[in-house]
Amino acid sequence: MKSSKTFLKHSVIFSALLASSAAMAGTQEGDILMRFRVIDIVPQNTGEVSARGKVALDIDFTYMVSDHFGVELLLDTSSEHDVVLAGGTTDVVTTKVLPPALIAQYHVSPASSVRPYVGVGVNYTLFFDETATDALPANTDVSIDASTGLVFQAGVDFDIADGWYGNVDFKKMNINSKAEVSGIGVFDVNIDPVVTGVGIGMKF
């Protein structure tokens, strides 16, 4: 009899733990998701000026407007990129880049422990601290215009522990600008990078 009561007690506890675990899994309306990622930026470079790839960090916040729909604010950290003339191999300019984006997301299975999502939005790319290298004449001024373009996204979140989850994310950004180099000319800068990220996140 005692063993039956013990078994029943453990069964109730186990059931409660399962229910608690199911409640923790997934996302729902009103949740705020925060992700930290290491990203690999691979420019496609179809313009007259080419940017080199870069590994950097980013952080984003997603507010779940409903169980299936969220709005993400992407805040990549400022990173420095080397620039070459198309077809060349020598760095001619270095520039810092800050590309925040606002993305509308659709989450396919928000209640699951594995949650794919897709998104589309707008990114604003700011170039600053543009500096000519020694490959250009002394006192050469460089200016790269800011860019506004679309961003397309696909990714997946997967639960790891209470409130924590892993993330894999892919983005294609339209970054099209112009670079003015004093004494040389104006060049098209069509970077259009593919960005792959891997990281962790938490929900509130």
C-alpha positions, 0 to 999 in steps of 0.5 A: 500500500505504501509503495502504491502511495509513493508511486502515486505521489511520484506520478503526480510530481512527474506530471506536474513537472511535465506540465511545467516544462510544456508551459515553459516551451515555446512562445506566445503573445506578449513575450519579448525575445532577446538573442545574441549571435555571432554572425558571418557577413558575406558581401555579394559585391555587384558594384564597382567597389567591393567590401570584404567579409567580416565576422561580428556580433549582433543583438536583436529584440523581438516582441510577439504581437500575437502567438504567430507574429512578431516584430524584430529590432536588429541592432548589429554592433558597429564593425569595420570593413575593408573596401577594394575596387572591383577586380582589385586585391588592395584595400583602398578604404576602411569604413565602419558600418552600423546596419539596424533593421526592423523586421516583421516575422511569422513564427510557424509553430510557436508552441513547439520546442523547435520554432522556425520563422521567416521575416521581411523588413527594412534595414538602414545602413550607416557608413562612418569613419571612412578612411583612405588607406596608403594605397590612395594619394595622401589627403584623399577624402572618402564619403559613403552614402547611407543606404535603405533597403529590404532585408529577408530572413529565415531562422529557427529557435530551439529550447535549451533550458528554462527560458533559454534557447538556441538560434540559427538565423539567415538574412539577405540584405539589400545594401546599395550606396555610392562612394565618393573618393575625392580626385578619383570619382564616384563609385557604386557600392552594391554589397547585398550581403548574406548574413549567417548567425548562430547564438543563444536567446532568452525570453521574458 
